[in-house]
């Protein structure tokens, strides 16, 4: 079955298109809408965005492969991003990431076998003053201790 946005999201895309001078300028917000619905950006999503915005498929694929916030394969129900930029690294991000990997039984870039959590790293999540930190879905968790990380991960596994 080919990809299509839900009627509500399609209305939202129409509103987005009104705010931009060209359809190309709306490529990133359109891809976010599609990913929010589909969970990831499949080849079908790329083809749909390409057709809807009158863009070459190679352009849309280039956007998807350039930006790390676009999932190029299915991911877990929750995404846990550990910031590893220098300020976070200096305040324990490496230990935090290693702890997450051990706790979840996966490496960064992998998804737990139950499909609940995908563990990822980010170059910067713009929370340098509150390092170490991680982003869970769209929520920031800052000034983390390993005990707090355990509680967060355990709660995610139960959801």
TABEL-V287142 format. One record per residue. N is the residue number from 1. RES is the residue in three letters. OMEGA is omega in degrees with one decimal (none if undefined). Layout:
N_RES_OMEGA ; N_RES_OMEGA
//
This chain:
1_UNK_-178.4 ; 2_UNK_-179.6 ; 3_UNK_170.9 ; 4_UNK_175.8 ; 5_UNK_172.8 ; 6_UNK_179.4 ; 7_UNK_-179.8 ; 8_UNK_179.5 ; 9_UNK_177.5 ; 10_UNK_175.3 ; 11_UNK_178.7 ; 12_UNK_177.4 ; 13_UNK_177.7 ; 14_UNK_176.7 ; 15_UNK_177.5 ; 16_UNK_-178.1 ; 17_UNK_178.9 ; 18_UNK_-176.2 ; 19_UNK_-174.6 ; 20_UNK_-178.4 ; 21_UNK_178.5 ; 22_UNK_176.8 ; 23_UNK_180.0 ; 24_UNK_-178.6 ; 25_UNK_-179.2 ; 26_UNK_-175.5 ; 27_UNK_-177.7 ; 28_UNK_177.9 ; 29_UNK_178.3 ; 30_UNK_178.7 ; 31_UNK_177.0 ; 32_UNK_177.3 ; 33_UNK_-179.4 ; 34_UNK_179.5 ; 35_UNK_177.4 ; 36_UNK_179.9 ; 37_UNK_-171.1 ; 38_UNK_-177.7 ; 39_UNK_178.8 ; 40_UNK_-178.4 ; 41_UNK_179.8 ; 42_UNK_175.0 ; 43_UNK_177.8 ; 44_UNK_177.3 ; 45_UNK_179.2 ; 46_UNK_179.6 ; 47_UNK_-178.6 ; 48_UNK_-179.9 ; 49_UNK_178.8 ; 50_UNK_-179.2 ; 51_UNK_-176.0 ; 52_UNK_-177.3 ; 53_UNK_-179.0 ; 54_UNK_179.7 ; 55_UNK_174.4 ; 56_UNK_177.6 ; 57_UNK_179.6 ; 58_UNK_177.7 ; 59_UNK_-179.2 ; 60_UNK_178.5 ; 61_UNK_177.6 ; 62_UNK_177.2 ; 63_UNK_-178.4 ; 64_UNK_-176.7 ; 65_UNK_179.5 ; 66_UNK_-174.2 ; 67_UNK_-176.6 ; 68_UNK_-179.6 ; 69_UNK_174.0 ; 70_UNK_179.7 ; 71_UNK_-178.3 ; 72_UNK_174.8 ; 73_UNK_-180.0 ; 74_UNK_-179.7 ; 75_UNK_179.2 ; 76_UNK_178.3 ; 77_UNK_178.0 ; 78_UNK_174.5 ; 79_UNK_178.3 ; 80_UNK_179.6 ; 81_UNK_175.4 ; 82_UNK_179.1 ; 83_UNK_-178.4 ; 84_UNK_177.6 ; 85_UNK_-172.4 ; 86_UNK_179.9 ; 87_UNK_177.6 ; 88_UNK_179.4 ; 89_UNK_-180.0 ; 90_UNK_-178.9 ; 91_UNK_170.3 ; 92_UNK_-178.3 ; 93_UNK_178.9 ; 94_UNK_177.4 ; 95_UNK_178.8 ; 96_UNK_179.2 ; 97_UNK_178.5 ; 98_UNK_178.6 ; 99_UNK_177.5 ; 100_UNK_-179.8 ; 101_UNK_179.4 ; 102_UNK_-177.6 ; 103_UNK_-176.7 ; 104_UNK_-178.4 ; 105_UNK_178.9 ; 106_UNK_173.5 ; 107_UNK_175.9 ; 108_UNK_-177.9 ; 109_UNK_-178.5 ; 110_UNK_179.1 ; 111_UNK_178.2 ; 112_UNK_-175.3 ; 113_UNK_178.5 ; 114_UNK_177.3 ; 115_UNK_-176.1 ; 116_UNK_-171.2 ; 117_UNK_167.9 ; 118_UNK_-179.6 ; 119_UNK_-177.7 ; 120_UNK_172.7 ; 121_UNK_178.6 ; 122_UNK_177.9 ; 123_UNK_175.9 ; 124_UNK_175.6 ; 125_UNK_172.4 ; 126_UNK_176.7 ; 127_UNK_-172.1 ; 128_UNK_-177.2 ; 129_UNK_-177.1 ; 130_UNK_-179.6 ; 131_UNK_-6.5 ; 132_UNK_-175.6 ; 133_UNK_172.5 ; 134_UNK_177.4 ; 135_UNK_175.8 ; 136_UNK_-172.3 ; 137_UNK_-179.6 ; 138_UNK_-177.4 ; 139_UNK_176.8 ; 140_UNK_172.4 ; 141_UNK_-168.9 ; 142_UNK_-178.7 ; 143_UNK_-170.9 ; 144_UNK_166.6 ; 145_UNK_180.0 ; 146_UNK_176.3 ; 147_UNK_178.0 ; 148_UNK_178.1 ; 149_UNK_178.4 ; 150_UNK_-180.0 ; 151_UNK_179.8 ; 152_UNK_-178.3 ; 153_UNK_178.4 ; 154_UNK_178.9 ; 155_UNK_178.6 ; 156_UNK_-178.7 ; 157_UNK_-179.1 ; 158_UNK_-175.9 ; 159_UNK_none
//
